[in-house]
Amino acid sequence: MKVNKKQIASSLQSAIISIGTGAQDAAIKRVAMLSSQGRREEARGMIAQYVKDPEKLKIVIKAIDERLKSIPNATSSKLDQNKEYTNWLNNTWLPWVKKYI
């Protein structure tokens, strides 16, 4: 059986990119969860790792401070189990933040 090294390299590169994108998406979702738990400083620090442009970062941090309200007694597991919250996270928050990355 002949091995096509270019195909293998391309497949590996695609897999690595996919893993990186998944990790980035998870971190962006975590930013919203931290903010919802009232941990805004952590949220700001985490998002700064992904939004490199200072002007865009100001916009995202303003949204964190003004729009993401603390939810009393919010835990990661409670937020993960809340279908309305996870839908918002996946369909609104994540795509919006990715515009600034």
N, CA, C and O atoms as CSV, one atom per row, in Angstrom:
chain,resi,resn,atom,element,x,y,z
A,1,MET,N,N,0.842,-1.178,0.000
A,1,MET,CA,C,0.000,0.000,0.000
A,1,MET,C,C,0.887,1.241,0.000
A,1,MET,O,O,1.792,1.381,0.823
A,2,LYS,N,N,0.611,2.117,-0.925
A,2,LYS,CA,C,1.399,3.340,-1.058
A,2,LYS,C,C,0.823,4.429,-0.150
A,2,LYS,O,O,-0.387,4.648,-0.116
A,3,VAL,N,N,1.702,5.100,0.576
A,3,VAL,CA,C,1.295,6.158,1.493
A,3,VAL,C,C,1.513,7.504,0.821
A,3,VAL,O,O,2.598,7.794,0.318
A,4,ASN,N,N,0.471,8.319,0.820
A,4,ASN,CA,C,0.574,9.661,0.257
A,4,ASN,C,C,0.920,10.614,1.397
A,4,ASN,O,O,0.062,10.992,2.195
A,5,LYS,N,N,2.189,10.993,1.456
A,5,LYS,CA,C,2.673,11.823,2.565
A,5,LYS,C,C,2.013,13.195,2.578
A,5,LYS,O,O,1.782,13.759,3.647
A,6,LYS,N,N,1.709,13.735,1.413
A,6,LYS,CA,C,1.056,15.052,1.357
A,6,LYS,C,C,-0.345,14.986,1.954
A,6,LYS,O,O,-0.764,15.896,2.669
A,7,GLN,N,N,-1.068,13.905,1.658
A,7,GLN,CA,C,-2.419,13.744,2.214
A,7,GLN,C,C,-2.366,13.601,3.731
A,7,GLN,O,O,-3.172,14.191,4.449
A,8,ILE,N,N,-1.414,12.816,4.205
A,8,ILE,CA,C,-1.274,12.619,5.648
A,8,ILE,C,C,-0.935,13.938,6.325
A,8,ILE,O,O,-1.517,14.273,7.356
A,9,ALA,N,N,-0.001,14.685,5.756
A,9,ALA,CA,C,0.388,15.978,6.327
A,9,ALA,C,C,-0.792,16.939,6.347
A,9,ALA,O,O,-1.000,17.655,7.327
A,10,SER,N,N,-1.559,16.956,5.270
A,10,SER,CA,C,-2.730,17.834,5.192
A,10,SER,C,C,-3.780,17.440,6.229
A,10,SER,O,O,-4.371,18.305,6.876
A,11,SER,N,N,-4.009,16.147,6.386
A,11,SER,CA,C,-4.982,15.665,7.373
A,11,SER,C,C,-4.543,16.012,8.793
A,11,SER,O,O,-5.360,16.424,9.616
A,12,LEU,N,N,-3.262,15.845,9.075
A,12,LEU,CA,C,-2.744,16.200,10.401
A,12,LEU,C,C,-2.877,17.690,10.671
A,12,LEU,O,O,-3.255,18.100,11.768
A,13,GLN,N,N,-2.566,18.495,9.668
A,13,GLN,CA,C,-2.681,19.944,9.835
A,13,GLN,C,C,-4.133,20.332,10.102
A,13,GLN,O,O,-4.400,21.168,10.965
A,14,SER,N,N,-5.065,19.738,9.377
A,14,SER,CA,C,-6.493,20.019,9.592
A,14,SER,C,C,-6.925,19.615,10.996
A,14,SER,O,O,-7.683,20.334,11.647
A,15,ALA,N,N,-6.447,18.474,11.459
A,15,ALA,CA,C,-6.800,18.003,12.802
A,15,ALA,C,C,-6.257,18.948,13.869
A,15,ALA,O,O,-6.951,19.257,14.837
A,16,ILE,N,N,-5.031,19.405,13.698
A,16,ILE,CA,C,-4.423,20.324,14.669
A,16,ILE,C,C,-5.177,21.646,14.699
A,16,ILE,O,O,-5.437,22.188,15.774
A,17,ILE,N,N,-5.529,22.166,13.535
A,17,ILE,CA,C,-6.296,23.417,13.466
A,17,ILE,C,C,-7.645,23.244,14.151
A,17,ILE,O,O,-8.092,24.125,14.885
A,18,SER,N,N,-8.287,22.113,13.912
A,18,SER,CA,C,-9.591,21.838,14.518
A,18,SER,C,C,-9.491,21.785,16.042
A,18,SER,O,O,-10.352,22.320,16.741
A,19,ILE,N,N,-8.457,21.151,16.550
A,19,ILE,CA,C,-8.257,21.081,18.003
A,19,ILE,C,C,-8.031,22.473,18.565
A,19,ILE,O,O,-8.593,22.822,19.603
A,20,GLY,N,N,-7.213,23.273,17.888
A,20,GLY,CA,C,-6.950,24.643,18.335
A,20,GLY,C,C,-8.199,25.485,18.356
A,20,GLY,O,O,-8.426,26.247,19.296
A,21,THR,N,N,-9.021,25.354,17.318
A,21,THR,CA,C,-10.275,26.103,17.247
A,21,THR,C,C,-11.213,25.681,18.369
A,21,THR,O,O,-11.866,26.524,18.985
A,22,GLY,N,N,-11.284,24.392,18.636
A,22,GLY,CA,C,-12.137,23.896,19.715
A,22,GLY,C,C,-11.699,24.412,21.075
A,22,GLY,O,O,-12.530,24.769,21.911
A,23,ALA,N,N,-10.393,24.450,21.293
A,23,ALA,CA,C,-9.868,24.965,22.564
A,23,ALA,C,C,-10.159,26.456,22.699
A,23,ALA,O,O,-10.513,26.931,23.778
A,24,GLN,N,N,-10.009,27.186,21.605
A,24,GLN,CA,C,-10.297,28.625,21.629
A,24,GLN,C,C,-11.779,28.866,21.910
A,24,GLN,O,O,-12.128,29.724,22.721
A,25,ASP,N,N,-12.648,28.112,21.242
A,25,ASP,CA,C,-14.087,28.252,21.477
A,25,ASP,C,C,-14.428,27.979,22.939
A,25,ASP,O,O,-15.217,28.704,23.544
A,26,ALA,N,N,-13.833,26.934,23.501
A,26,ALA,CA,C,-14.090,26.598,24.906
A,26,ALA,C,C,-13.636,27.729,25.829
A,26,ALA,O,O,-14.317,28.046,26.805
A,27,ALA,N,N,-12.502,28.331,25.527
A,27,ALA,CA,C,-11.999,29.435,26.355
A,27,ALA,C,C,-12.910,30.657,26.259
A,27,ALA,O,O,-13.155,31.331,27.259
A,28,ILE,N,N,-13.407,30.942,25.059
A,28,ILE,CA,C,-14.307,32.089,24.879
A,28,ILE,C,C,-15.615,31.860,25.647
A,28,ILE,O,O,-16.155,32.786,26.251
A,29,LYS,N,N,-16.109,30.643,25.618
A,29,LYS,CA,C,-17.310,30.315,26.392
A,29,LYS,C,C,-17.027,30.448,27.888
A,29,LYS,O,O,-17.874,30.908,28.654
A,30,ARG,N,N,-15.841,30.045,28.286
A,30,ARG,CA,C,-15.447,30.132,29.701
A,30,ARG,C,C,-15.438,31.584,30.168
A,30,ARG,O,O,-15.777,31.865,31.317
A,31,VAL,N,N,-15.055,32.506,29.291
A,31,VAL,CA,C,-15.068,33.936,29.628
A,31,VAL,C,C,-16.470,34.358,30.050
A,31,VAL,O,O,-16.637,35.028,31.069
A,32,ALA,N,N,-17.477,33.969,29.273
A,32,ALA,CA,C,-18.859,34.320,29.607
A,32,ALA,C,C,-19.276,33.679,30.926
A,32,ALA,O,O,-19.946,34.310,31.744
A,33,MET,N,N,-18.882,32.431,31.131
A,33,MET,CA,C,-19.241,31.750,32.377
A,33,MET,C,C,-18.598,32.429,33.580
A,33,MET,O,O,-19.248,32.620,34.608
A,34,LEU,N,N,-17.328,32.793,33.457
A,34,LEU,CA,C,-16.654,33.488,34.557
A,34,LEU,C,C,-17.373,34.788,34.887
A,34,LEU,O,O,-17.588,35.109,36.056
A,35,SER,N,N,-17.736,35.521,33.864
A,35,SER,CA,C,-18.436,36.784,34.074
A,35,SER,C,C,-19.797,36.550,34.725
A,35,SER,O,O,-20.202,37.299,35.614
A,36,SER,N,N,-20.493,35.519,34.284
A,36,SER,CA,C,-21.802,35.196,34.861
A,36,SER,C,C,-21.685,34.795,36.326
A,36,SER,O,O,-22.640,34.928,37.093
A,37,GLN,N,N,-20.514,34.305,36.708
A,37,GLN,CA,C,-20.262,33.933,38.101
A,37,GLN,C,C,-19.737,35.113,38.912
A,37,GLN,O,O,-19.414,34.964,40.091
A,38,GLY,N,N,-19.652,36.284,38.286
A,38,GLY,CA,C,-19.161,37.467,38.976
A,38,GLY,C,C,-17.641,37.567,39.005
A,38,GLY,O,O,-17.090,38.384,39.743
A,39,ARG,N,N,-16.967,36.757,38.221
A,39,ARG,CA,C,-15.505,36.719,38.193
A,39,ARG,C,C,-14.999,37.510,36.979
A,39,ARG,O,O,-14.332,36.966,36.098
A,40,ARG,N,N,-15.328,38.787,36.956
A,40,ARG,CA,C,-15.059,39.640,35.794
A,40,ARG,C,C,-13.568,39.855,35.522
A,40,ARG,O,O,-13.154,39.894,34.364
A,41,GLU,N,N,-12.771,39.995,36.561
A,41,GLU,CA,C,-11.324,40.197,36.355
A,41,GLU,C,C,-10.717,39.001,35.623
A,41,GLU,O,O,-9.920,39.164,34.699
A,42,GLU,N,N,-11.103,37.805,36.047
A,42,GLU,CA,C,-10.621,36.597,35.370
A,42,GLU,C,C,-11.089,36.573,33.924
A,42,GLU,O,O,-10.328,36.222,33.022
A,43,ALA,N,N,-12.349,36.949,33.709
A,43,ALA,CA,C,-12.909,36.966,32.356
A,43,ALA,C,C,-12.136,37.938,31.469
A,43,ALA,O,O,-11.803,37.617,30.328
A,44,ARG,N,N,-11.855,39.119,31.997
A,44,ARG,CA,C,-11.101,40.126,31.226
A,44,ARG,C,C,-9.707,39.617,30.873
A,44,ARG,O,O,-9.248,39.773,29.741
A,45,GLY,N,N,-9.047,39.014,31.840
A,45,GLY,CA,C,-7.703,38.491,31.602
A,45,GLY,C,C,-7.689,37.384,30.571
A,45,GLY,O,O,-6.791,37.320,29.731
A,46,MET,N,N,-8.677,36.514,30.633
A,46,MET,CA,C,-8.728,35.398,29.696
A,46,MET,C,C,-9.009,35.877,28.275
A,46,MET,O,O,-8.380,35.403,27.330
A,47,ILE,N,N,-9.939,36.804,28.114
A,47,ILE,CA,C,-10.289,37.249,26.761
A,47,ILE,C,C,-9.132,38.024,26.135
A,47,ILE,O,O,-8.979,38.031,24.913
A,48,ALA,N,N,-8.323,38.671,26.960
A,48,ALA,CA,C,-7.172,39.429,26.443
A,48,ALA,C,C,-6.145,38.514,25.771
A,48,ALA,O,O,-5.331,38.981,24.973
A,49,GLN,N,N,-6.176,37.230,26.083
A,49,GLN,CA,C,-5.279,36.275,25.429
A,49,GLN,C,C,-5.683,36.027,23.980
A,49,GLN,O,O,-4.864,35.583,23.174
A,50,TYR,N,N,-6.933,36.309,23.647
A,50,TYR,CA,C,-7.448,35.990,22.316
A,50,TYR,C,C,-7.711,37.215,21.456
A,50,TYR,O,O,-7.521,37.170,20.240
A,51,VAL,N,N,-8.144,38.301,22.065
A,51,VAL,CA,C,-8.411,39.537,21.316
A,51,VAL,C,C,-7.164,40.408,21.459
A,51,VAL,O,O,-6.949,41.033,22.497
A,52,LYS,N,N,-6.360,40.441,20.424
A,52,LYS,CA,C,-5.054,41.111,20.499
A,52,LYS,C,C,-5.121,42.605,20.198
A,52,LYS,O,O,-4.327,43.375,20.739
A,53,ASP,N,N,-6.045,43.024,19.353
A,53,ASP,CA,C,-6.159,44.439,18.995
A,53,ASP,C,C,-6.721,45.211,20.193
A,53,ASP,O,O,-7.805,44.883,20.674
A,54,PRO,N,N,-6.004,46.233,20.683
A,54,PRO,CA,C,-6.449,46.965,21.881
A,54,PRO,C,C,-7.835,47.605,21.742
A,54,PRO,O,O,-8.603,47.623,22.704
A,55,GLU,N,N,-8.156,48.122,20.574
A,55,GLU,CA,C,-9.474,48.749,20.378
A,55,GLU,C,C,-10.588,47.704,20.406
A,55,GLU,O,O,-11.641,47.928,21.003
A,56,LYS,N,N,-10.354,46.580,19.766
A,56,LYS,CA,C,-11.347,45.501,19.779
A,56,LYS,C,C,-11.494,44.929,21.187
A,56,LYS,O,O,-12.593,44.579,21.616
A,57,LEU,N,N,-10.382,44.840,21.892
A,57,LEU,CA,C,-10.419,44.331,23.266
A,57,LEU,C,C,-11.272,45.233,24.151
A,57,LEU,O,O,-12.024,44.739,24.992
A,58,LYS,N,N,-11.168,46.535,23.975
A,58,LYS,CA,C,-11.995,47.475,24.745
A,58,LYS,C,C,-13.479,47.202,24.518
A,58,LYS,O,O,-14.272,47.241,25.459
A,59,ILE,N,N,-13.853,46.927,23.274
A,59,ILE,CA,C,-15.258,46.658,22.939
A,59,ILE,C,C,-15.738,45.393,23.650
A,59,ILE,O,O,-16.818,45.376,24.241
A,60,VAL,N,N,-14.933,44.342,23.590
A,60,VAL,CA,C,-15.324,43.072,24.212
A,60,VAL,C,C,-15.376,43.214,25.734
A,60,VAL,O,O,-16.300,42.706,26.369
A,61,ILE,N,N,-14.409,43.889,26.314
A,61,ILE,CA,C,-14.409,44.086,27.775
A,61,ILE,C,C,-15.602,44.933,28.206
A,61,ILE,O,O,-16.196,44.679,29.255
A,62,LYS,N,N,-15.952,45.922,27.417
A,62,LYS,CA,C,-17.136,46.733,27.732
A,62,LYS,C,C,-18.388,45.852,27.743
A,62,LYS,O,O,-19.249,45.998,28.611
A,63,ALA,N,N,-18.481,44.943,26.779
A,63,ALA,CA,C,-19.623,44.020,26.745
A,63,ALA,C,C,-19.627,43.117,27.970
A,63,ALA,O,O,-20.681,42.852,28.549
A,64,ILE,N,N,-18.455,42.648,28.361
A,64,ILE,CA,C,-18.357,41.807,29.563
A,64,ILE,C,C,-18.859,42.584,30.774
A,64,ILE,O,O,-19.638,42.064,31.574
A,65,ASP,N,N,-18.411,43.827,30.906
A,65,ASP,CA,C,-18.769,44.634,32.076
A,65,ASP,C,C,-20.229,45.079,32.080
A,65,ASP,O,O,-20.856,45.134,33.138
A,66,GLU,N,N,-20.773,45.396,30.910
A,66,GLU,CA,C,-22.116,45.979,30.853
A,66,GLU,C,C,-23.221,44.985,30.525
A,66,GLU,O,O,-24.347,45.142,30.999
A,67,ARG,N,N,-22.929,43.984,29.737
A,67,ARG,CA,C,-23.999,43.099,29.252
A,67,ARG,C,C,-24.062,41.751,29.945
A,67,ARG,O,O,-25.138,41.167,30.073
A,68,LEU,N,N,-22.928,41.258,30.391
A,68,LEU,CA,C,-22.925,39.947,31.036
A,68,LEU,C,C,-23.171,40.126,32.525
A,68,LEU,O,O,-22.264,40.464,33.286
A,69,LYS,N,N,-24.373,39.902,32.912
A,69,LYS,CA,C,-24.782,40.101,34.307
A,69,LYS,C,C,-24.423,38.886,35.151
A,69,LYS,O,O,-24.451,37.750,34.677
A,70,SER,N,N,-24.088,39.144,36.397
A,70,SER,CA,C,-23.825,38.052,37.331
A,70,SER,C,C,-25.127,37.325,37.625
A,70,SER,O,O,-26.175,37.943,37.811
A,71,ILE,N,N,-25.042,36.023,37.663
A,71,ILE,CA,C,-26.196,35.183,37.975
A,71,ILE,C,C,-25.968,34.627,39.382
A,71,ILE,O,O,-24.983,33.925,39.615
A,72,PRO,N,N,-26.869,34.934,40.321
A,72,PRO,CA,C,-26.683,34.463,41.695
A,72,PRO,C,C,-26.532,32.936,41.752
A,72,PRO,O,O,-27.275,32.202,41.099
A,73,ASN,N,N,-25.567,32.480,42.535
A,73,ASN,CA,C,-25.315,31.049,42.749
A,73,ASN,C,C,-24.975,30.282,41.471
A,73,ASN,O,O,-25.184,29.071,41.401
A,74,ALA,N,N,-24.456,30.973,40.470
A,74,ALA,CA,C,-24.107,30.309,39.214
A,74,ALA,C,C,-22.842,29.472,39.401
A,74,ALA,O,O,-21.829,29.948,39.915
A,75,THR,N,N,-22.930,28.239,38.978
A,75,THR,CA,C,-21.750,27.372,38.921
A,75,THR,C,C,-21.603,26.931,37.476
A,75,THR,O,O,-22.554,27.009,36.699
A,76,SER,N,N,-20.435,26.477,37.121
A,76,SER,CA,C,-20.213,26.021,35.746
A,76,SER,C,C,-21.178,24.901,35.378
A,76,SER,O,O,-21.715,24.881,34.270
A,77,SER,N,N,-21.399,23.970,36.301
A,77,SER,CA,C,-22.288,22.848,35.988
A,77,SER,C,C,-23.735,23.306,35.829
A,77,SER,O,O,-24.449,22.808,34.958
A,78,LYS,N,N,-24.174,24.252,36.662
A,78,LYS,CA,C,-25.542,24.771,36.521
A,78,LYS,C,C,-25.702,25.502,35.194
A,78,LYS,O,O,-26.721,25.352,34.519
A,79,LEU,N,N,-24.702,26.288,34.818
A,79,LEU,CA,C,-24.776,27.018,33.553
A,79,LEU,C,C,-24.739,26.054,32.371
A,79,LEU,O,O,-25.463,26.243,31.393
A,80,ASP,N,N,-23.896,25.019,32.456
A,80,ASP,CA,C,-23.818,24.014,31.386
A,80,ASP,C,C,-25.145,23.290,31.196
A,80,ASP,O,O,-25.488,22.904,30.079
A,81,GLN,N,N,-25.887,23.104,32.273
A,81,GLN,CA,C,-27.152,22.376,32.206
A,81,GLN,C,C,-28.320,23.254,31.771
A,81,GLN,O,O,-29.392,22.743,31.447
A,82,ASN,N,N,-28.125,24.556,31.761
A,82,ASN,CA,C,-29.190,25.483,31.386
A,82,ASN,C,C,-29.219,25.621,29.867
A,82,ASN,O,O,-28.341,26.251,29.278
A,83,LYS,N,N,-30.230,25.031,29.241
A,83,LYS,CA,C,-30.310,24.996,27.777
A,83,LYS,C,C,-30.369,26.402,27.175
A,83,LYS,O,O,-29.723,26.669,26.161
A,84,GLU,N,N,-31.131,27.292,27.786
A,84,GLU,CA,C,-31.237,28.665,27.280
A,84,GLU,C,C,-29.867,29.353,27.316
A,84,GLU,O,O,-29.488,30.047,26.372
A,85,TYR,N,N,-29.141,29.158,28.400
A,85,TYR,CA,C,-27.815,29.767,28.544
A,85,TYR,C,C,-26.842,29.189,27.519
A,85,TYR,O,O,-26.118,29.938,26.863
A,86,THR,N,N,-26.817,27.865,27.375
A,86,THR,CA,C,-25.881,27.257,26.422
A,86,THR,C,C,-26.228,27.625,24.987
A,86,THR,O,O,-25.328,27.788,24.162
A,87,ASN,N,N,-27.516,27.759,24.671
A,87,ASN,CA,C,-27.898,28.216,23.329
A,87,ASN,C,C,-27.393,29.631,23.084
A,87,ASN,O,O,-26.858,29.929,22.016
A,88,TRP,N,N,-27.566,30.503,24.078
A,88,TRP,CA,C,-27.067,31.876,23.953
A,88,TRP,C,C,-25.552,31.876,23.786
A,88,TRP,O,O,-25.010,32.602,22.953
A,89,LEU,N,N,-24.880,31.061,24.581
A,89,LEU,CA,C,-23.423,30.973,24.534
A,89,LEU,C,C,-22.936,30.569,23.139
A,89,LEU,O,O,-22.020,31.181,22.590
A,90,ASN,N,N,-23.554,29.545,22.580
A,90,ASN,CA,C,-23.133,29.014,21.279
A,90,ASN,C,C,-23.596,29.848,20.092
A,90,ASN,O,O,-22.875,29.974,19.102
A,91,ASN,N,N,-24.785,30.413,20.184
A,91,ASN,CA,C,-25.377,31.081,19.022
A,91,ASN,C,C,-25.226,32.595,19.014
A,91,ASN,O,O,-25.367,33.222,17.964
A,92,THR,N,N,-24.942,33.189,20.162
A,92,THR,CA,C,-24.818,34.650,20.234
A,92,THR,C,C,-23.423,35.067,20.690
A,92,THR,O,O,-22.707,35.754,19.961
A,93,TRP,N,N,-23.042,34.655,21.886
A,93,TRP,CA,C,-21.771,35.103,22.464
A,93,TRP,C,C,-20.564,34.682,21.619
A,93,TRP,O,O,-19.760,35.521,21.214
A,94,LEU,N,N,-20.447,33.383,21.357
A,94,LEU,CA,C,-19.280,32.865,20.649
A,94,LEU,C,C,-19.095,33.508,19.271
A,94,LEU,O,O,-17.998,33.982,18.974
A,95,PRO,N,N,-20.125,33.541,18.421
A,95,PRO,CA,C,-19.930,34.182,17.108
A,95,PRO,C,C,-19.602,35.673,17.219
A,95,PRO,O,O,-18.813,36.197,16.432
A,96,TRP,N,N,-20.211,36.357,18.198
A,96,TRP,CA,C,-19.954,37.789,18.351
A,96,TRP,C,C,-18.496,38.037,18.725
A,96,TRP,O,O,-17.839,38.885,18.121
A,97,VAL,N,N,-17.985,37.307,19.712
A,97,VAL,CA,C,-16.598,37.502,20.141
A,97,VAL,C,C,-15.626,37.133,19.021
A,97,VAL,O,O,-14.614,37.807,18.833
A,98,LYS,N,N,-15.926,36.076,18.284
A,98,LYS,CA,C,-15.015,35.634,17.224
A,98,LYS,C,C,-14.831,36.699,16.139
A,98,LYS,O,O,-13.830,36.686,15.423
A,99,LYS,N,N,-15.788,37.613,16.016
A,99,LYS,CA,C,-15.632,38.713,15.050
A,99,LYS,C,C,-14.474,39.624,15.438
A,99,LYS,O,O,-13.910,40.311,14.586
A,100,TYR,N,N,-14.121,39.633,16.706
A,100,TYR,CA,C,-13.080,40.528,17.208
A,100,TYR,C,C,-11.705,39.865,17.323
A,100,TYR,O,O,-10.730,40.512,17.704
A,101,ILE,N,N,-11.635,38.607,17.003
A,101,ILE,CA,C,-10.358,37.876,17.110
A,101,ILE,C,C,-9.611,37.937,15.786
A,101,ILE,O,O,-8.517,37.385,15.668
